[in-house]
C-alpha cells in the first residue's frame, strides 16, 4: 500500500513527518494523512516523493521491487565509491531483467 511505503521510506531515512513535509513543501498533517491512508498524494507529489527517496513510481505503487531489493539498491548507491561502476551497472541490469519477468 502506498501509505505504508511512504511511512516505511520516511522511517528508513530517519525523518520525522515534519522533516519530510518541509522537504516536499507540504504540511505535516498532509504527511500524516498520506501515512494513515486518509488521502493520497497528487501525481506531482508522487513524483517528488519518488525523487526524494530515490525510488521509482513503480515501487511506490507496488509495481516492482520489494523492500529487500530496495534496501540492497539503496545500500549500493550509498556505497558506490566502494564498488566498481561496472559491478553496479551489472546489478542494476540484473534487477531490471528480473523485473521484466
Order of alpha helices (4+ residues) and beta strands (2+ residues): alpha-alpha-alpha-alpha-alpha-alpha-alpha
